[in-house]
């Protein structure tokens, strides 16, 4: 049977930059609704500066209300974030490396080299603590400041992250500028060079190529995708990055292709309605 | 160099079912504007019943005003239409075969077998007259009345059309229901079974999979696509078929992939503005 895993990033990537900040109770209701629709993996929040990203405040309170922390991941920007994650019993953390210096500086005011040094420590610590670690390789195709990113360089950076024992690499087209041909080419090459890599993909639908890029990734052998209910989100520091690939679009296409997702599309639309209500936005995918 | 041909079907498929019928002068202006943008091949109209499809009236007058008839094609439903095409100096005709009886009956009140018999005669006559013949294999993936269409059967029908000497086969996802996986599978299989086939694709974007299906087709080896300025159109007899793949989306994606189309995107957007003005519709692709 053909199965694809979906990692819902709405509660973190979708909400982090939202105008109408959701309460912990609303975030909790949205997460429960997504679970009710059959979503198994959810990035529920982040331990970042409350001042910089107020929408992600009280992630500790959210975790405490969720009770069970299995199948949830939390984004952390640094070791301080990791400490908070550990203190809150988080089982999976997400880290971010923007592979260009310009973008990485905008994001966390570090060069790529500096972040790699920190990630090495973080992954050592997560291994010791039995926490699963993911690393977003952000702007993996195009950078809003530096343009087309050299794919050989991206592969070398991934090699380092694997040396540092990151458990999962998430290839992110942060500004939704990649085309399916280059997606297939990069992913196939990575899989060829790093045979045992555990890799998933994170697409933005800025230029309406999200679904084409998912198809290209499936063709390259990818079996896990990030997506975001209602296509919410986008990075606050990357111009024109608005709009993650909508979870309902991803599920629709996969189900049309007879690929099992375990997600009930009708219930997912109810989750979208809830997200629309809480964010005061009229959310809609491209397919449905 | 990687080159893809675009056959603009806006003046026929895009306008045939339009509420606000365009004058011959407006149709002429739209065609000239598309040519100015670099579009080389255009389906300019059809010789069908004026009563059934009033928007396609005066195609003979349009041809006479166009002067040169090279690079234009005209749709004909039967031998009577072929006579008109011949009388008007048409160099390329398009025929339509819906591969399910239910859909073919709705379209031209014939069974598939009856249409195949007529097409055999038509292609004999075009060969004798030095006219190039195309055949749309319509509802090639899904029929709105019969559901999923058996791909082996579609291939057998194509085999007959090739025996009858159709010069080009156009695989049409008339209701925009195909997914990229089955597109790649069917097209690869056809290319494998009919080595010398001259085949292009015609996608509708009903479920937002037009671009993904184009990518899947490119992957299978297809080098020519139909598309429609502003995503106009849809078959009047196929429920939910609204929205051809927009030419500006097709060109955008191909150019992003470094595939040469010869089309100037800025000028194409001007053509879309003209189409919006003439149709009184606010036309827009998904990408731009």
Boltz contact constraints between the chains, C-beta under 6 A:
constraints:
  - contact:
      token1: [A, 179]
      token2: [B, 256]
      max_distance: 6.0
  - contact:
      token1: [A, 179]
      token2: [B, 257]
      max_distance: 6.0
  - contact:
      token1: [A, 180]
      token2: [B, 215]
      max_distance: 6.0
  - contact:
      token1: [A, 181]
      token2: [B, 257]
      max_distance: 6.0
  - contact:
      token1: [A, 207]
      token2: [B, 287]
      max_distance: 6.0
  - contact:
      token1: [A, 208]
      token2: [B, 286]
      max_distance: 6.0
  - contact:
      token1: [A, 208]
      token2: [B, 287]
      max_distance: 6.0
  - contact:
      token1: [A, 211]
      token2: [B, 212]
      max_distance: 6.0
  - contact:
      token1: [A, 212]
      token2: [B, 211]
      max_distance: 6.0
  - contact:
      token1: [A, 212]
      token2: [B, 212]
      max_distance: 6.0
  - contact:
      token1: [A, 212]
      token2: [B, 215]
      max_distance: 6.0
  - contact:
      token1: [A, 215]
      token2: [B, 180]
      max_distance: 6.0
  - contact:
      token1: [A, 215]
      token2: [B, 212]
      max_distance: 6.0
  - contact:
      token1: [A, 256]
      token2: [B, 179]
      max_distance: 6.0
  - contact:
      token1: [A, 257]
      token2: [B, 179]
      max_distance: 6.0
  - contact:
      token1: [A, 257]
      token2: [B, 181]
      max_distance: 6.0
  - contact:
      token1: [A, 286]
      token2: [B, 208]
      max_distance: 6.0
  - contact:
      token1: [A, 287]
      token2: [B, 207]
      max_distance: 6.0
  - contact:
      token1: [A, 287]
      token2: [B, 208]
      max_distance: 6.0
